[in-house]
Amino acid sequence: MAKIEKYTKISYTIALILILIGIFMVAFQEQYQAFGTGFINIGSVIIVMTFIKARRYRNGPAKDERTIKIGAYGLSYSWLITLILISLLFWVEEFEIVQLTVKEVLAILMITMIVTAKGIQWYLFRKGDIE
């Protein structure tokens, strides 16, 4: 329980600092207004996510052998799918099927990793135990 409280305090402090920096940049630095708005947005998101996480894990996170096992399997499958996608992207580039920039490739990989990890974990939780 102490870890959750410490995490919450640190997250709220970081979020407040980011919001104050953003307000300062918007108010006093005309050339950095876009960055200031970004800092305000990031701080706001951190506050909302911290609030949600603090409410969800009020009594401590539910971790048992099953959830740990499902989490590990989900991340393993996600890693494998991402590795296959990297190979596929290599061959797409090698045969010049599509010209992709580095930003596009990184975006594809990041989205694939996140979606497959959460999707597979969700599926395994709904399915039950892993054999």
Steps between C-alpha positions, in 0.01 A plus 500: 500500500787737570625458142167615359496807724861585413429454129193722528684780679793493256269493197289792625818698575646437154167587337475825696856595407431430131181706507678792671783488245239494224315798643826692534595422140160603365489819706856627462667329204317571174725281287439196726122513529454167319742332742321663791166368384658158464633511856156600629338214309757245622456615859122475470521148358732393781255635758205317345690172459637518855152565636358202309783270608477613864126428509539164327774375729368651821526163675817397318539343156354157442805291418500127520673223308235498227520873424880495498501198269244653262694828494823320415338291226329806352826692484682198355244460222510873434879489473477210253240677285711816499807300397304348211382850401859627502594217263203581279592870493857405407379308197254775403793742497734255327261439210404871494129425529439810711738779598469560874667766705662426835214678680242285323684177583540598866133599522395166348721309744390695808131465420542131421682434826243681714191364325621140483622497862174635640284307252664165573493561876132592477430184298691278743320653801165431334606148403611404847817319596796432272606146434 
